[in-house]
Amino acid sequence: MPLSFVRPERLEQIASELLTRFHPSLRLPVLIEQIVEFDFGIDIVPVENLYKEYGIEGWLANDMTTIHVDAYQ
């Protein structure tokens, strides 16, 4: 899937649409982990020492089914 530049205004619009759809109460906090896992069907997998060893906090797998995140972030 090729990536293209998305203007900040458009990103704000997309974020607002997603928030309205998946968290219509707009109350804080937004439980993003629940939205990602249960609504989007993406697994969140903590990885020990990811940032310490590789200098990254997380990544989305190429097949877009899993997000790997540093266990301490």
N, C-alpha and C positions, 0 to 999 in steps of 0.2 A: 504494500500500500504506500504510494508516494506521499510524502509530507509536503505541505505548502504553508506559506506564511499566513497567519490569521491575525488580523488587527486586534488590538486590545479591546476595542469597543465591541467587536463581534464575540470575543471570548467572554466578556461580561454578560452579553446577551445569552450565550449558550449556558453559562453558569446559572443565570437567573432562571432560565427555562427548566434546567435540570432540578434546581432547588424547588421550584414550584411543583414539579411533577413528583419528586421523590421525598420531599420534606415540606409539604404544603403548610404546616403550622408555622413555619419560619422561626420557631422557638430555638434558642440556643441551649445547649450545644447541639450542633449538627453531628449526628453519629455517622460520620462518613464511612467508617469501617463496615457498619451494617448495610449501608446503601451499596457499597462496592461488592460485598459478599453476597447479600441476599437478593438485591434488585438487579445487579449487573452480572451475577454469577461468576465473579472473579475471586479466586482463592488468595488470601493474604498469608504469606509464609515468612515467619521471622527467621533471620539468619544471624547466627552468633558472629560477632566481630566483623561484620561486613564493612563498616566504615573504617575501622581500625586497620584492617588488612588491605582493603581495596580503594578506600577513599570515596566510597559512594554510600548513600543512605538507602538506596533501593533501585529496583528496576522492574519494568513490565516485560514479561516474557514475550518473545516474538509471536506466539500464537494467541496472545492477549487473554490467557486464561488464568494467569498467576502473577501476583505482585510479590516480589521478594523485598523485604525491608530489614534494615538493621534491627536486631532484637532490642537494642537499647534506645532507639529513637522514639 
